[in-house]
Amino acid sequence: MTTRRDFLRTSATACALFWADRAAHLAHAAQNPPLQPSAAPQAPNIFQAMRAAGPTTPVKVTRLTDTIFLLQGVGGNIVVHIGPDGKLMIDSSVATAANRIRDALEKLDPHALKLLINTHWHYDHTDGNAAMHDAGAFIIAQENTRLRLSTPQKVEIFNLSFPPSPTSGLPQETFSDQEKLYFDNDEIHLVHTPNAHTDSDIFIRFLNGNVIHTGDLWFNGMYPLIDEGSGGTVNGMIRGVDQVIEIADDKTKIVPGHGPLGDKTALAGYREMLTTVANRIEKLKISGQSLAQVIAQKPTADLDATWAKGNMKPDMFVTVVYNTL
């Protein structure tokens, strides 16, 4: 059996050195009542809430370089690259935000939208695909993104079900492991990270611009969703984050799937949280403790003040880590 110790030894030597001088623990936080693992999470329908907010939520635009911009509204973070070849866009938010996003795109420069890249299949990153395709975008994604968008899907932890996407919302070109594009005077790398947040995740690196979009490998400042029903695993998340850390430098601007713009230091802190929680839960699981027993011990209590700020509450995060180890 491969233990966490074996895994970390092989996958994270560079990051371990990077964090050799980091303080060992975060501040203690108030405890939360446990979620029974057999019960459906009592969460609102976050997809419908995003769709309801889409038409009225402003889109914040942040310039990352002369040609690369971060767009933030509802749904996942969007990156746009502009230039003589047209606009390249990463992720499409929810369908109801399409008019707001198109307005923001038009204000950047007069070139047309030509390419849309999906970081993975989830609704908050792909629901706007059809609208952007109708606006002229050719859609590219990892092959599992098209597969999952073509069939009914469910995100169990939020009790959400999704029908197949319309044909116009499906990626028109897919790849397995890696893809390289030359667009708007930049070299753009698309890299698949297997069994991470889902089985369809990629990160996108703008080589000349020194910008990386991680997709949902990174929830900046939050516990992440690990979608076990879509092939997600905590070890895959850590491996994917390691790949990004390895190619980033101190000047790289790193865009998370959710949360504020970050950098290598912030991403390494997130990785430390992932490995700390995984180590603790693996030790308890190997000792024979059930999910309910592990939840009752609150293995994230000292981390919750910093990380329990998103939709994934501590007991939900413990559940997906336990189930995917």
N, C-alpha and C positions, 0 to 999 in steps of 0.2 A: 504493500500500500504506500502511495506517495503522500508524505506528510507535508504540512505547511512549511516545515523547516527545509525539506528537500526542494519544494517549489520555490521558496524565496531565495535559496542559495543559487539556483540556476537562472532565475529570471530577473533579479534585481540588484546585482552587485553594485552597479554604478549608482543607483539611487540610494542604496544603503550608505555608501560613502558620502554621498551628497548630504545625507541627514545625520552624519555621525555626531555632530555637535548640537543637534536639536534637542530641546527640552522633552522629557519623556512623556508627560501627561498634560492634558488640558484641564481647565477648571471644572470642579464638580457642579452638577446641576440638579434641579429638582427632579424627583422620580415621577414616572407616569404609570397609570394603572395598566396591567398587562392585557393584551388582546388575546382572546382564546384562539388558538391556531385553527380550530375546526370551524370557526364562525367566519362568515363573509365580512370583510372590512367595512366598517360603517363610515364610508366616505361619500361625499357628494359626487355626482356625475361630472367629473372635471372636464370631460370632452364637451358636454353641452354648455358648461359654464364658459369655456373658451369660445365656442361658437357664438354664444350670446354676446360676449364682449367684443368679438371681432370687428363689427361695423363701426364701433365708437372709440376703440382704444387707439390713441395716437401711436405712430411709429417713430421711435427715437432713432436718429441717424448719427453715428459716430464715425469720423474719418480715422482709419487706421494707417493708411498710406495715401499717396497721391491718387491711387486708383482703386483702393480696397476700402470698403465701408461695412460697418456693422449696423444691422437694422434690428431693433428690438420692439416688440409689441406683445401680442398674445402668442402662445405657442413657443416653439424653439427659436433660438437665435438664428438669424439669417446673415450671411455674408454675401456681398455683391462686389464683383470686379468689373470695372468699366474700361473701355478702350476702343480702338478702331475696329476690332472684330465684333463688337457688340457687348452686351451685358451678359455676364455669367453670374448665376445666383445659386446659393447653397441653401436648400430647404425652402418650403413654401408655406409654413404656418397652417392655419385653418382656412377653409374656403371663404368664410364670411369676412375675413380680413383682406381679401384679395384687392378690393378697391383702394384701401389704405396703402397697401404695399405698392401697387402700381403707381399711385400718386407719388410716393417717395422715390420710386425708380425714375420716374420722368423728371424729377427735380435734380437728379444727379448729373445727367448729361443726355444729349438727344439720341444716342444710339439705342437700337432696339434690343429687347431681351432675346438672346439666342440660345443659351444653355441653362438647364436647371439640373443640379446634382442633389440627390437625396442622400443624407448621411445614414438613414435606416428607414424601416417601414412605418414607424409609429405615426398615428393620426396627427399629432401636433407638429409634425415635420413634413407631412405629405398630403394633408387634406386639401391644400390649395393647388395641388399639381395640375388638375384639369384646367383651372382658371389660368395658370401660367402657361400651360401648353397652348391654350386658345389664344394667348397673347403672343405666341411665337416661339416658345421655348421647346427645345429638344431635350428630353429627360434621360439622364444617365444615373445608374445606381448599381450596387452589388446585386448579383442574380437572386439572392434570397429576398431582397426587397420586392422585386417584381412578383416572385412566387407568393409571398405573403399578401401583397396588395391584390392579387388575383383571386384569393380565396377568403372565406370567412375567417376572422381571427377573434381571439378573446384575450384580454389582459386580466388575469384572474385576481390579482391583488387589489385591483380597483373595480372588479366585477363589471367590466366594460366589454361589450361585444361589437364587432364591426363587420358590415357586409363587404363584399368585394368592391374595389374601387371601379369607377367607370373606365372604359378603355382609354379615354383621353388622359386619365390620371396615372397610367402605368408607365414605367420607364421604357423607353424605346431602344435603349442600348444597355446591356448589362455586362459585367465582368465577374471573374471568380476571385482572384487574389489582389491584383494591382492593375492600375491603368495610369497612363501618362498623357496629359494634354498640353498642347502649346497654344495659348490663347491670350490675346491682348498683351503680347510681349512678356509673358511670364510662362514658366514651366510649372505645371500643376500636377501633383502626385495624389492619386486616390489609392488608399491602402486599406484592405479588408483586415479587420481584427476579429477572428473567429470566436463565437460563443462568449461574447462580452456582455454588453447591455442587452443585445439580442444576438441572433445568428447572422444579422444583415448589416452590422455596423461597419462604417468606414470613417477614417479621418482624411482631411484634405489639407495638403501643404502647398502654399504658394512659395516657391523656391526663391524667386527674386524679391518678392515682397516681404519674406520672412514672417508670414502669418500662417497659423494652423487653426483649422476648425476641427474640434474633436468630436462633433456630434455629441451624443449622450454617453460617451465614455466618461465625460466630466460634467457633474452638476456642481457648479462652483458655490461652495458654502452650504451645501445640502447633502443629506443622505441620498444616494441615487436609487432609482428604480433599476432592479435587475430582473428582467422579464423571463422567468424560468420557462414559461409556456412557449416562448419564442427562441429557446435555446440559450438564454443568457446564463452566465455563471460569474461568481465573484472572482475566481482565478482568471477567467478571460478578461474581466474588467481590468485587473491589475496588469496583466500582460499587455493589453492595449495601451494603458497609461504609460507603461514602461517604454513602449515603442515611441510614443510622443516625446517623453522626457529625453530619450536618447538622441533625438534629432534636433531638439530645441536648444537655443542658446539663451544667454541672459537678456538679449534684445528681442527675442521672438514674442510676438503678440499672439496669445492663445485664446481662442474663442470657445467657450464651453457650449454645450447644448442648451443649458439653462444657467442663469445667473450672470454676474458681471464679467466683463473682459478680464482676463488674467494673464499670468506669466508662468515661467518654469518653477519659480519658488512656490507659488500658490498651488500649482498642479502637484508638486512633490508633497506638499502638506496634505492634500486630498488623498494621495496614494498612501501616505503613512496612516491615515485614518482607516482606509480600506484594509490594509494588512493587519493593523492592530485588532480590528473587529473580527476579521477572518481567523486570526491566530487564536483569539479567545474562544470563539465559537467552535472552532475545530477541536480544541483541547477538550471542551465539554462534550462534544458529540462523540469523539473517540472513546471517552470514558463511559459511554453508554447512556448519557442523559437524553431524554426526549426533547422535542421542540418545546413543549409546554414547560418543562423543567428549566430549559435554557432561558426562555423568555422571563420566567419568574426571577431569575438571577440578575436580570437587567445588565447585561454585559456592556452596554453602551452608556451607562449612566453618567460617567465622567466626561463623555464626549457630546452629550445631547445639547448642552447650552450653545455649542458652536455649530453643530451640524443638523439639528432637528428643526429646520426652518422651512422645509419644503413640504410637498405632499406626502413624502415617505416618512411616517412617524417611526419612532424607535422600534416598537414591537414589530412593525411591518418590515423594517429593514433587517432586523434579527431573523425574521422568518425566511426572507429570500436568501440571506447568506447561509443559513442552516440548510435550507433545501437544495442549494446549488453547490455545496462543498462535496 
